[in-house]
């Protein structure tokens, strides 16, 4: 998955489609927090407007890893997410 500075999805892989059950055309252009809807292991929302994980990654310029619980259909799946920053000019 790739997002722009407004956290709208601009790239969606087949892996993300498999994990979330959301097809690429349905994900593209939407806010990432709406599509991924990730939570931590305690059930607290991680994917929210103004995502601190994305902001921290952009300001630090480095990668972060975290575990998320993502809804899929009527269930959920646990995933490990890595974030990194790429500048496009």
N, C-alpha and C positions, 0 to 999 in steps of 0.2 A: 504494500500500500504506500502511496505517496500522497502528501497533502501540500496545499499551498499555504501562504502566510495567514490565510483566514481559516485554516484547518478544514478546508473543503477537499474532498478526495479528488485527485487528478490522475491517479494510477491505481489499478486494482488487479492483483494477480489471481491466477486460477487457484492458488493455495488459499488466499483470503476468501474466495468464493466458496471453496470446499469447507473451510473452517466455520464461516458464518452462515452459509446457506444463502447468501445474497449474491446475485449475478452482477457482473461488472457494470452493465448498463443501468442497473438499479442503484449502484453505489456511487458512480461518478457524479461529481458536482454537489453531492450532499455533505453536510458536516460529518466529520469522522465519528464524533461522539454519538450521533444518532444511529449510525450504521453498525459500529463496533460495539457500543454500549458495554464496554469492559468494566469489570468490578475487580476489586482485590479479593484475596482469599477470605476476608472477613465479611464480604458482601457489600463493602462501601464502593460507591461509584468512583471510578478512576477516569473514565472517558466523559468529560464534561466540557461545556463551553469555556474557552480560555485555558485549555489544558496546560497545566503546569509542567507536565513531562515534556511536551513539545517545546514550550518556551525555554525550559532549562537546557534542553538539547541544543536549541538554536543559540542561546547565549554562551554556552560552554563550548560549542563547536565540536563536541565529541559524542560518543555513543553511550547509550544507557540500555540496561536490560531490566525487564520486570516480568512478573507473572500476572496474567489476566485471566479472569473467568468470563467467557463470552457466550451469550445466548445463541443457541442454534436450534431452530424449530421449537419444540416444546421442552428441550433440555438445555444443557450447557456443556461447554468444552473448556478445558484449561489449556492455555497456550503460554509460551514464553516469547516475549516481544523484545526486539532490539531496535533502537532508534538511532538514526544518524542524520546528519545534515548534508545537503548538497545545494550549492548555489547555482542558479540558472540565470544567465545573463542574456 
